[in-house]
Amino acid sequence: MKRRGLFLLVVCALLLAVGPAVAREPVPVEEINPGFIYIGPVGDGGWTYMQEMGRLKVDQEFPGLKGTIVESVPEGPAVVPVLEKLIRQNKSKLIFACSFGYMDFVIDVAKKYPDVTFMHVSGYKRAENVGTLFGRMYQPRYLSGLVAGSMSKSGNIGYVAAHPIPEVIRMINAFTLGVRKVNPEATVKVVWLFSWFDPGKEKEAAKALIDSGCDVLGMHADTGAVAQACEEAGVYVVGYNNDMSKYAPKMHLTAPIWNWEKFFGPIVKQVHEGTWKSEAIWWGLKEGAVGLAPFGSAVPEEVKKLVADEHSRIVSGEWDVFTGPIKDQESVIQVKEGQRMTDDEVWSMGWFVEGVLGTIPK
């Protein structure tokens, strides 16, 4: 596999020793007081909105549970006083830090509070009282790529991408593999936002891709702005996070979506029962942690059947998305035929597959 600086950095972090599991005391439901730290507002219509929907479902599942949220917390040191406040004032025994850029600060704060359980979303660093969770979103990304590739007449597909980190890179790659399975000569042009939440920038990026000739857009951003731009331009769109058809009633094809309650609920239960241990949770289609939004009316039945067949192959374990042969942008084989990338390789992916137009900024 191709190695780059980003890959090496992530792999080194993945190898951090967590140490042996230590038994934790059960916590009464009414004393857990889970805290949820969000990168955006709950009204973003995407990433944070779906996390809040998951939290509300878990509150209903556990009578007496009282979750507390803090919205629009920037990635970086600004999360530290939020963590401290949740622990000292809210008496939180469980905290979900719901964005990649909180990672190092969660690790640091966790050292001071060994009796508090921390779960970091999308990160890779763990400790005795810090676990990580994420979904195999690359699986429904691939399925949505099948739809996008089938619906593109020009073979020019655009992708509005947030940050150039492995999480986003593997999603672009999975989407592109789906696109090119049904449309082998198609390309996916990437525009970077360098932001998770910026509706104005998201919409402008979408318009730029449309102006360049793209007739279907994918996205990795937190709001419905890309979908709105596509609806206005009459261009098909594959949303993300949530069913974004309300932003593009005519042009929305489908969307890879999150079901956060599938993560939050079991973790609350473990903390309550005293069975929680530090681990890397990475669940996918099989567990129902991720999925696809309903298809738009424009999607033909034969495309729906193809998606259903590929979905079944993934869930059964017969096949997964990053199984060779896979070439990189230079048409060099990086995954041999029949070989399946390891989880570590997929998690730390730092290169683009063949068919992606764009570069990965350092």
SEKEGU-946885 format. One record per residue (C-alpha): residue number from 1; residue in one letter; x negated, z negated, y negated. Coordinates in nm, 4 decimals. Each point is the difference from the previous one (the first is absolute). Layout:
BEGIN
+-----+---+----------+----------+----------+
:   k : r :       c1 :       c3 :       c2 :
+-----+---+----------+----------+----------+
: NUM : a :        X :        Z :        Y :
...
+-----+---+----------+----------+----------+
//
This chain:
BEGIN
+-----+---+----------+----------+----------+
:   k : r :       c1 :       c3 :       c2 :
+-----+---+----------+----------+----------+
:   1 : m :   0.0000 :   0.0000 :   0.0000 :
:   2 : k :  -0.1120 :   0.0656 :  -0.3549 :
:   3 : r :  -0.1307 :  -0.3105 :  -0.1749 :
:   4 : r :   0.0072 :  -0.0606 :  -0.3710 :
:   5 : g :  -0.0763 :  -0.2957 :  -0.2197 :
:   6 : l :   0.3646 :  -0.1036 :  -0.0154 :
:   7 : f :   0.0254 :   0.0135 :   0.3782 :
:   8 : l :  -0.3056 :  -0.2193 :   0.0458 :
:   9 : l :   0.1215 :  -0.2512 :  -0.2549 :
:  10 : v :   0.3337 :  -0.0409 :   0.1715 :
:  11 : v :  -0.1437 :  -0.0141 :   0.3512 :
:  12 : c :  -0.2389 :  -0.2752 :  -0.1036 :
:  13 : a :   0.2909 :  -0.2003 :  -0.1343 :
:  14 : l :   0.2019 :   0.0615 :   0.3161 :
:  15 : l :  -0.2746 :  -0.1677 :   0.1981 :
:  16 : l :   0.0240 :  -0.3266 :  -0.1915 :
:  17 : a :   0.0314 :  -0.2894 :   0.2443 :
:  18 : v :   0.3203 :  -0.1959 :  -0.0358 :
:  19 : g :  -0.0908 :  -0.2740 :   0.2430 :
:  20 : p :   0.2071 :  -0.1585 :   0.2761 :
:  21 : a :   0.3726 :  -0.0527 :  -0.0500 :
:  22 : v :   0.0933 :  -0.3517 :  -0.1085 :
:  23 : a :   0.3342 :  -0.1570 :   0.0886 :
:  24 : r :   0.2299 :  -0.0414 :  -0.3007 :
:  25 : e :   0.2730 :  -0.2541 :  -0.0506 :
:  26 : p :   0.3619 :   0.1243 :   0.0070 :
:  27 : v :   0.1602 :   0.0147 :  -0.3448 :
:  28 : p :   0.3729 :  -0.0667 :  -0.0518 :
:  29 : v :   0.1736 :   0.3118 :  -0.1322 :
:  30 : e :   0.1070 :  -0.1714 :  -0.3204 :
:  31 : e :  -0.3635 :  -0.0979 :  -0.0704 :
:  32 : i :  -0.1618 :   0.3408 :   0.0495 :
:  33 : n :   0.0979 :   0.1209 :  -0.3494 :
:  34 : p :  -0.1575 :   0.3437 :   0.0537 :
:  35 : g :  -0.1520 :   0.1652 :  -0.3036 :
:  36 : f :  -0.0051 :   0.3782 :  -0.0470 :
:  37 : i :  -0.2423 :   0.1564 :  -0.2475 :
:  38 : y :   0.1023 :   0.3525 :  -0.0986 :
:  39 : i :  -0.2053 :   0.2721 :  -0.1665 :
:  40 : g :   0.3024 :   0.1478 :  -0.1778 :
:  41 : p :   0.3522 :  -0.0914 :  -0.1104 :
:  42 : v :   0.2704 :  -0.0333 :   0.2634 :
:  43 : g :   0.1830 :   0.2805 :  -0.1758 :
:  44 : d :  -0.2729 :   0.2585 :   0.0642 :
:  45 : g :   0.2168 :   0.1676 :   0.2633 :
:  46 : g :  -0.2887 :   0.0191 :   0.2456 :
:  47 : w :  -0.2783 :  -0.2267 :   0.1252 :
:  48 : t :   0.1007 :  -0.3262 :  -0.1681 :
:  49 : y :   0.3729 :   0.0696 :   0.0261 :
:  50 : m :  -0.0260 :   0.0366 :   0.3771 :
:  51 : q :  -0.2094 :  -0.3163 :   0.0307 :
:  52 : e :   0.2656 :  -0.1883 :  -0.1933 :
:  53 : m :   0.2732 :   0.1414 :   0.2255 :
:  54 : g :  -0.1981 :  -0.1236 :   0.2992 :
:  55 : r :  -0.0451 :  -0.3437 :  -0.1547 :
:  56 : l :   0.3719 :  -0.0348 :  -0.0677 :
:  57 : k :   0.0814 :   0.0867 :   0.3606 :
:  58 : v :  -0.2412 :  -0.2672 :   0.1217 :
:  59 : d :   0.1537 :  -0.2587 :  -0.2346 :
:  60 : q :   0.3341 :   0.0732 :   0.1659 :
:  61 : e :  -0.1541 :  -0.0197 :   0.3471 :
:  62 : f :  -0.1362 :  -0.3523 :  -0.0550 :
:  63 : p :   0.2557 :  -0.2368 :  -0.1582 :
:  64 : g :  -0.1771 :  -0.2389 :  -0.2357 :
:  65 : l :  -0.2855 :   0.2394 :  -0.0727 :
:  66 : k :  -0.0633 :   0.0435 :  -0.3708 :
:  67 : g :  -0.2352 :   0.2824 :  -0.0858 :
:  68 : t :  -0.1575 :   0.0305 :  -0.3443 :
:  69 : i :  -0.1195 :   0.3269 :  -0.1515 :
:  70 : v :  -0.2460 :   0.0833 :  -0.2756 :
:  71 : e :   0.0295 :   0.3588 :  -0.1222 :
:  72 : s :  -0.2446 :   0.2399 :  -0.1638 :
:  73 : v :  -0.3210 :  -0.1894 :   0.0734 :
:  74 : p :  -0.3022 :   0.2263 :  -0.0675 :
:  75 : e :  -0.2597 :   0.0445 :   0.2703 :
:  76 : g :  -0.3098 :  -0.2025 :  -0.0747 :
:  77 : p :  -0.0650 :  -0.3563 :  -0.1241 :
:  78 : a :   0.3470 :  -0.0230 :  -0.1590 :
:  79 : v :   0.1359 :  -0.0841 :   0.3445 :
:  80 : v :  -0.1979 :  -0.3262 :   0.0206 :
:  81 : p :   0.2140 :  -0.2128 :  -0.2376 :
:  82 : v :   0.3102 :   0.1427 :   0.1689 :
:  83 : l :  -0.1248 :  -0.1162 :   0.3393 :
:  84 : e :  -0.0877 :  -0.3417 :  -0.1410 :
:  85 : k :   0.3417 :  -0.0401 :  -0.1618 :
:  86 : l :   0.1862 :   0.0931 :   0.3172 :
:  87 : i :  -0.1973 :  -0.2585 :   0.1948 :
:  88 : r :   0.0005 :  -0.2855 :  -0.2525 :
:  89 : q :   0.3398 :   0.0357 :  -0.1665 :
:  90 : n :   0.2037 :   0.1877 :   0.2581 :
:  91 : k :  -0.1582 :  -0.1883 :   0.2920 :
:  92 : s :  -0.0261 :   0.3269 :   0.1912 :
:  93 : k :  -0.1301 :  -0.0342 :   0.3548 :
:  94 : l :   0.0043 :   0.3770 :   0.0523 :
:  95 : i :  -0.1011 :   0.2691 :  -0.2485 :
:  96 : f :   0.0316 :   0.3763 :   0.0329 :
:  97 : a :  -0.2389 :   0.1854 :  -0.2339 :
:  98 : c :   0.1502 :   0.3462 :  -0.0025 :
:  99 : s :  -0.2654 :   0.2392 :  -0.1292 :
: 100 : f :  -0.3483 :   0.1114 :   0.1043 :
: 101 : g :  -0.1830 :  -0.1136 :  -0.3148 :
: 102 : y :   0.0868 :  -0.3682 :   0.0507 :
: 103 : m :  -0.2207 :  -0.0213 :   0.3083 :
: 104 : d :  -0.3223 :  -0.1676 :  -0.1140 :
: 105 : f :   0.1860 :  -0.2470 :  -0.2207 :
: 106 : v :   0.2291 :  -0.1045 :   0.2851 :
: 107 : i :  -0.3056 :  -0.0667 :   0.2165 :
: 108 : d :  -0.1581 :  -0.2148 :  -0.2725 :
: 109 : v :   0.3119 :  -0.2046 :  -0.0781 :
: 110 : a :   0.0791 :  -0.0497 :   0.3693 :
: 111 : k :  -0.3238 :  -0.1966 :   0.0438 :
: 112 : k :   0.1418 :  -0.2721 :  -0.2277 :
: 113 : y :   0.3310 :  -0.0311 :   0.1857 :
: 114 : p :  -0.0560 :  -0.0043 :   0.3773 :
: 115 : d :   0.3563 :  -0.1229 :   0.0640 :
: 116 : v :   0.1543 :   0.3051 :  -0.1704 :
: 117 : t :   0.0502 :   0.3238 :   0.1939 :
: 118 : f :  -0.0853 :   0.3212 :  -0.1847 :
: 119 : m :   0.1033 :   0.3506 :   0.1058 :
: 120 : h :  -0.1619 :   0.2907 :  -0.1815 :
: 121 : v :   0.1748 :   0.3360 :   0.0074 :
: 122 : s :  -0.2212 :   0.3047 :   0.0692 :
: 123 : g :  -0.3347 :  -0.1794 :  -0.0084 :
: 124 : y :  -0.2676 :  -0.0492 :   0.2646 :
: 125 : k :  -0.1594 :  -0.3385 :  -0.0743 :
: 126 : r :   0.1210 :  -0.3003 :   0.1953 :
: 127 : a :  -0.0814 :  -0.3694 :   0.0246 :
: 128 : e :   0.1229 :  -0.2988 :   0.1977 :
: 129 : n :   0.3112 :  -0.0260 :  -0.2191 :
: 130 : v :   0.0143 :   0.3628 :  -0.1188 :
: 131 : g :   0.1551 :   0.2780 :   0.2018 :
: 132 : t :   0.0644 :   0.3646 :  -0.0826 :
: 133 : l :   0.3010 :   0.2202 :   0.0544 :
: 134 : f :   0.0799 :   0.3654 :  -0.0436 :
: 135 : g :   0.1948 :   0.2771 :   0.1642 :
: 136 : r :  -0.1094 :   0.3149 :   0.1761 :
: 137 : m :   0.1539 :   0.1968 :  -0.2811 :
: 138 : y :  -0.2124 :   0.2956 :   0.1000 :
: 139 : q :   0.2486 :   0.0558 :   0.2851 :
: 140 : p :   0.3087 :   0.0746 :  -0.2118 :
: 141 : r :  -0.2312 :   0.1716 :  -0.2499 :
: 142 : y :  -0.0844 :   0.2492 :   0.2729 :
: 143 : l :   0.3688 :   0.0454 :   0.0808 :
: 144 : s :   0.0800 :   0.0597 :  -0.3667 :
: 145 : g :  -0.2804 :   0.2566 :  -0.0084 :
: 146 : l :   0.1801 :   0.1943 :   0.2729 :
: 147 : v :   0.3008 :   0.0168 :  -0.2315 :
: 148 : a :  -0.2025 :   0.0941 :  -0.3073 :
: 149 : g :  -0.1883 :   0.2735 :   0.1828 :
: 150 : s :   0.3212 :   0.1404 :   0.1438 :
: 151 : m :   0.1699 :   0.0150 :  -0.3399 :
: 152 : s :  -0.2863 :   0.1554 :  -0.1969 :
: 153 : k :   0.0292 :   0.3754 :  -0.0507 :
: 154 : s :  -0.3268 :   0.0420 :  -0.1896 :
: 155 : g :  -0.2177 :  -0.2284 :   0.2115 :
: 156 : n :  -0.1043 :  -0.1750 :  -0.3232 :
: 157 : i :   0.0835 :  -0.3678 :   0.0258 :
: 158 : g :  -0.0923 :  -0.2670 :  -0.2531 :
: 159 : y :  -0.0696 :  -0.3702 :   0.0415 :
: 160 : v :   0.0050 :  -0.2649 :  -0.2736 :
: 161 : a :  -0.2428 :  -0.2694 :   0.1186 :
: 162 : a :  -0.0636 :  -0.3503 :  -0.1339 :
: 163 : h :  -0.3552 :  -0.1264 :   0.0623 :
: 164 : p :  -0.2823 :   0.1624 :   0.2035 :
: 165 : i :  -0.0180 :  -0.2743 :   0.2642 :
: 166 : p :   0.0274 :   0.0339 :   0.3800 :
: 167 : e :   0.3667 :  -0.1043 :  -0.0016 :
: 168 : v :   0.0927 :   0.2996 :  -0.2151 :
: 169 : i :  -0.2512 :   0.2401 :   0.1539 :
: 170 : r :   0.1330 :  -0.0450 :   0.3535 :
: 171 : m :   0.3556 :   0.0539 :  -0.1266 :
: 172 : i :  -0.0982 :   0.3290 :  -0.1636 :
: 173 : n :  -0.1764 :   0.1041 :   0.3195 :
: 174 : a :   0.2935 :  -0.0880 :   0.2229 :
: 175 : f :   0.2397 :   0.1848 :  -0.2292 :
: 176 : t :  -0.2289 :   0.3048 :   0.0014 :
: 177 : l :  -0.0286 :  -0.0009 :   0.3797 :
: 178 : g :   0.3790 :   0.0100 :   0.0174 :
: 179 : v :   0.0198 :   0.2766 :  -0.2584 :
: 180 : r :  -0.2518 :   0.2188 :   0.1820 :
: 181 : k :   0.1496 :  -0.0519 :   0.3450 :
: 182 : v :   0.3009 :   0.2052 :  -0.1139 :
: 183 : n :  -0.1673 :   0.2006 :  -0.2778 :
: 184 : p :  -0.3643 :   0.0527 :   0.1088 :
: 185 : e :  -0.1182 :   0.1730 :  -0.3173 :
: 186 : a :   0.1650 :  -0.2416 :  -0.2430 :
: 187 : t :  -0.2056 :  -0.2171 :  -0.2345 :
: 188 : v :   0.0646 :  -0.3383 :  -0.1603 :
: 189 : k :  -0.1302 :  -0.0342 :  -0.3556 :
: 190 : v :  -0.0768 :  -0.3580 :  -0.1058 :
: 191 : v :   0.0224 :  -0.1429 :  -0.3518 :
: 192 : w :  -0.1278 :  -0.3574 :  -0.0462 :
: 193 : l :   0.1822 :  -0.2493 :  -0.2226 :
: 194 : f :  -0.2472 :  -0.2909 :   0.0239 :
: 195 : s :   0.3087 :  -0.2197 :  -0.0259 :
: 196 : w :   0.2708 :  -0.1367 :   0.2297 :
: 197 : f :   0.2677 :  -0.0258 :  -0.2646 :
: 198 : d :   0.0129 :   0.2349 :  -0.2950 :
: 199 : p :   0.3266 :   0.1989 :  -0.0191 :
: 200 : g :  -0.1181 :   0.2138 :  -0.2901 :
: 201 : k :  -0.3252 :   0.0996 :   0.1663 :
: 202 : e :   0.1779 :   0.0570 :   0.3319 :
: 203 : k :   0.2455 :   0.2392 :  -0.1595 :
: 204 : e :  -0.2692 :   0.1903 :  -0.1872 :
: 205 : a :  -0.2059 :   0.0373 :   0.3170 :
: 206 : a :   0.3061 :   0.1357 :   0.1800 :
: 207 : k :   0.0644 :   0.2516 :  -0.2781 :
: 208 : a :  -0.3625 :   0.1148 :   0.0104 :
: 209 : l :   0.0211 :   0.0640 :   0.3730 :
: 210 : i :   0.3282 :   0.1859 :  -0.0395 :
: 211 : d :  -0.1480 :   0.2113 :  -0.2799 :
: 212 : s :  -0.2906 :   0.0882 :   0.2318 :
: 213 : g :   0.2408 :   0.1565 :   0.2492 :
: 214 : c :   0.0824 :  -0.2830 :   0.2420 :
: 215 : d :   0.3514 :   0.0323 :   0.1442 :
: 216 : v :   0.0059 :  -0.3365 :   0.1864 :
: 217 : l :  -0.1498 :  -0.3295 :  -0.1175 :
: 218 : g :  -0.1016 :  -0.3115 :   0.1895 :
: 219 : m :  -0.0947 :  -0.3252 :  -0.1684 :
: 220 : h :  -0.1726 :  -0.3352 :   0.0314 :
: 221 : a :   0.1230 :  -0.1800 :  -0.3108 :
: 222 : d :   0.2406 :  -0.2838 :  -0.0627 :
: 223 : t :   0.2878 :   0.1459 :  -0.2020 :
: 224 : g :   0.2528 :   0.2825 :   0.0166 :
: 225 : a :  -0.1632 :   0.1954 :  -0.2836 :
: 226 : v :  -0.1447 :   0.2711 :   0.2270 :
: 227 : a :   0.3383 :   0.0506 :   0.1638 :
: 228 : q :   0.1659 :   0.0248 :  -0.3427 :
: 229 : a :  -0.2493 :   0.2666 :  -0.1105 :
: 230 : c :   0.0676 :   0.1999 :   0.3162 :
: 231 : e :   0.3767 :  -0.0229 :  -0.0447 :
: 232 : e :  -0.0312 :   0.1273 :  -0.3554 :
: 233 : a :  -0.2222 :   0.2899 :   0.1108 :
: 234 : g :   0.1943 :   0.0911 :   0.3132 :
: 235 : v :  -0.2957 :  -0.0778 :   0.2280 :
: 236 : y :   0.0259 :  -0.1842 :   0.3313 :
: 237 : v :  -0.1450 :  -0.3489 :   0.0197 :
: 238 : v :  -0.0949 :  -0.2469 :   0.2724 :
: 239 : g :   0.0341 :  -0.3489 :  -0.1454 :
: 240 : y :  -0.1741 :  -0.3220 :   0.1000 :
: 241 : n :   0.0743 :  -0.3695 :   0.0558 :
: 242 : n :   0.3764 :   0.0342 :  -0.0298 :
: 243 : d :   0.2695 :   0.2634 :   0.0419 :
: 244 : m :  -0.0498 :   0.1689 :  -0.3368 :
: 245 : s :   0.2920 :   0.2388 :   0.0293 :
: 246 : k :   0.1719 :  -0.1708 :  -0.2934 :
: 247 : y :  -0.2784 :   0.1379 :  -0.2212 :
: 248 : a :   0.0264 :   0.3496 :   0.1474 :
: 249 : p :   0.3466 :   0.0458 :   0.1578 :
: 250 : k :  -0.0498 :   0.3720 :   0.0653 :
: 251 : m :  -0.3749 :   0.0303 :   0.0565 :
: 252 : h :  -0.0888 :  -0.3130 :   0.1997 :
: 253 : l :  -0.0954 :   0.0895 :   0.3592 :
: 254 : t :  -0.0818 :  -0.3435 :   0.1468 :
: 255 : a :  -0.2474 :  -0.2847 :  -0.0611 :
: 256 : p :  -0.2297 :  -0.2235 :   0.2035 :
: 257 : i :   0.1477 :  -0.3466 :  -0.0563 :
: 258 : w :  -0.0941 :  -0.3660 :   0.0459 :
: 259 : n :   0.2079 :  -0.2642 :   0.1774 :
: 260 : w :  -0.1799 :  -0.3082 :  -0.1318 :
: 261 : e :   0.2320 :  -0.2507 :   0.1650 :
: 262 : k :  -0.1552 :   0.1075 :   0.3312 :
: 263 : f :  -0.3238 :  -0.1593 :  -0.1243 :
: 264 : f :   0.1209 :  -0.2863 :  -0.2169 :
: 265 : g :   0.2526 :  -0.1419 :   0.2480 :
: 266 : p :  -0.2322 :  -0.0480 :   0.3001 :
: 267 : i :  -0.2696 :  -0.1525 :  -0.2211 :
: 268 : v :   0.2428 :  -0.2531 :  -0.1494 :
: 269 : k :   0.1064 :  -0.0859 :   0.3550 :
: 270 : q :  -0.3616 :  -0.0522 :   0.1095 :
: 271 : v :  -0.0736 :  -0.2306 :  -0.2946 :
: 272 : h :   0.3191 :  -0.1938 :   0.0696 :
: 273 : e :  -0.0878 :  -0.0411 :   0.3692 :
: 274 : g :  -0.3698 :  -0.0697 :  -0.0546 :
: 275 : t :  -0.1028 :   0.3058 :   0.2023 :
: 276 : w :  -0.1502 :   0.2047 :  -0.2847 :
: 277 : k :  -0.3600 :   0.1157 :   0.0408 :
: 278 : s :  -0.2216 :   0.2248 :  -0.2056 :
: 279 : e :   0.0225 :   0.3580 :   0.1209 :
: 280 : a :   0.0257 :   0.3589 :  -0.1180 :
: 281 : i :   0.3608 :   0.1135 :   0.0396 :
: 282 : w :   0.0366 :   0.3782 :   0.0055 :
: 283 : w :   0.3444 :   0.0997 :   0.1211 :
: 284 : g :   0.1563 :   0.3443 :  -0.0020 :
: 285 : l :   0.2963 :   0.2081 :   0.1103 :
: 286 : k :   0.0217 :  -0.1793 :   0.3342 :
: 287 : e :   0.0592 :  -0.3372 :  -0.1676 :
: 288 : g :   0.2346 :   0.1445 :  -0.2633 :
: 289 : a :  -0.2331 :  -0.1167 :  -0.2778 :
: 290 : v :  -0.0095 :   0.3523 :  -0.1447 :
: 291 : g :   0.2323 :   0.2961 :   0.0326 :
: 292 : l :   0.1558 :   0.3039 :  -0.1642 :
: 293 : a :   0.2806 :   0.0122 :  -0.2544 :
: 294 : p :   0.3047 :   0.2173 :   0.0814 :
: 295 : f :  -0.0544 :   0.3740 :  -0.0278 :
: 296 : g :   0.1239 :   0.1929 :  -0.2992 :
: 297 : s :   0.2699 :   0.2601 :   0.0514 :
: 298 : a :  -0.2519 :   0.2852 :  -0.0304 :
: 299 : v :  -0.1958 :  -0.1014 :   0.3125 :
: 300 : p :   0.0945 :   0.2295 :   0.2944 :
: 301 : e :   0.1015 :  -0.1383 :   0.3392 :
: 302 : e :  -0.3031 :   0.1513 :   0.1724 :
: 303 : v :  -0.2301 :  -0.1931 :  -0.2343 :
: 304 : k :   0.1881 :  -0.3218 :   0.0680 :
: 305 : k :  -0.0416 :   0.0605 :   0.3738 :
: 306 : l :  -0.3733 :   0.0600 :  -0.0364 :
: 307 : v :  -0.0340 :  -0.3255 :  -0.1931 :
: 308 : a :   0.2005 :  -0.1857 :   0.2663 :
: 309 : d :  -0.2191 :   0.1399 :   0.2773 :
: 310 : e :  -0.3230 :  -0.0962 :  -0.1788 :
: 311 : h :   0.1439 :  -0.3425 :  -0.0819 :
: 312 : s :   0.0650 :  -0.0565 :   0.3713 :
: 313 : r :  -0.3546 :   0.1009 :   0.0919 :
: 314 : i :  -0.1449 :  -0.2512 :  -0.2440 :
: 315 : v :   0.2292 :  -0.2885 :   0.0959 :
: 316 : s :  -0.0618 :   0.0534 :   0.3712 :
: 317 : g :  -0.3752 :  -0.0271 :  -0.0522 :
: 318 : e :  -0.0502 :   0.3435 :   0.1525 :
: 319 : w :  -0.1625 :   0.1242 :  -0.3192 :
: 320 : d :  -0.0915 :  -0.1165 :  -0.3475 :
: 321 : v :  -0.0646 :   0.1846 :  -0.3232 :
: 322 : f :  -0.3793 :  -0.0133 :  -0.0166 :
: 323 : t :  -0.0653 :   0.1631 :   0.3362 :
: 324 : g :  -0.2404 :   0.2949 :   0.0112 :
: 325 : p :  -0.0816 :   0.2669 :  -0.0598 :
: 326 : i :  -0.0218 :  -0.0866 :  -0.3685 :
: 327 : k :  -0.2228 :   0.1814 :  -0.2480 :
: 328 : d :  -0.1140 :  -0.1170 :  -0.3410 :
: 329 : q :   0.0146 :   0.1967 :  -0.3246 :
: 330 : e :  -0.3125 :   0.1917 :   0.0965 :
: 331 : s :   0.1674 :   0.1057 :   0.3277 :
: 332 : v :  -0.2378 :  -0.2181 :   0.2004 :
: 333 : i :   0.1490 :  -0.1722 :   0.3041 :
: 334 : q :   0.0094 :  -0.3731 :  -0.0674 :
: 335 : v :   0.2292 :  -0.1004 :   0.2873 :
: 336 : k :  -0.0442 :   0.1896 :   0.3261 :
: 337 : e :   0.2924 :   0.1388 :   0.1959 :
: 338 : g :   0.1757 :  -0.2753 :   0.1929 :
: 339 : q :  -0.1953 :  -0.2751 :  -0.1788 :
: 340 : r :   0.1999 :  -0.2610 :  -0.1906 :
: 341 : m :  -0.1470 :  -0.1724 :  -0.3035 :
: 342 : t :  -0.0386 :  -0.3752 :   0.0354 :
: 343 : d :   0.2001 :  -0.2327 :  -0.2236 :
: 344 : d :  -0.3188 :  -0.0899 :  -0.1896 :
: 345 : e :  -0.0711 :   0.3681 :  -0.0643 :
: 346 : v :   0.3539 :   0.0675 :  -0.1165 :
: 347 : w :   0.0120 :  -0.3142 :  -0.2123 :
: 348 : s :  -0.3237 :   0.0789 :  -0.1811 :
: 349 : m :   0.0481 :   0.3769 :  -0.0333 :
: 350 : g :  -0.2026 :   0.1428 :  -0.2877 :
: 351 : w :   0.0177 :   0.3780 :   0.0505 :
: 352 : f :   0.2643 :   0.2712 :  -0.0328 :
: 353 : v :   0.1301 :   0.2197 :   0.2808 :
: 354 : e :   0.0024 :   0.3774 :  -0.0125 :
: 355 : g :   0.2724 :   0.1306 :  -0.2289 :
: 356 : v :  -0.0317 :  -0.2656 :  -0.2708 :
: 357 : l :  -0.0987 :   0.1385 :  -0.3411 :
: 358 : g :  -0.1721 :  -0.2669 :  -0.2059 :
: 359 : t :  -0.2871 :  -0.2440 :   0.0042 :
: 360 : i :  -0.0322 :  -0.3728 :   0.0578 :
: 361 : p :  -0.1477 :  -0.1610 :  -0.3124 :
: 362 : k :  -0.2685 :  -0.2600 :   0.0571 :
+-----+---+----------+----------+----------+
//
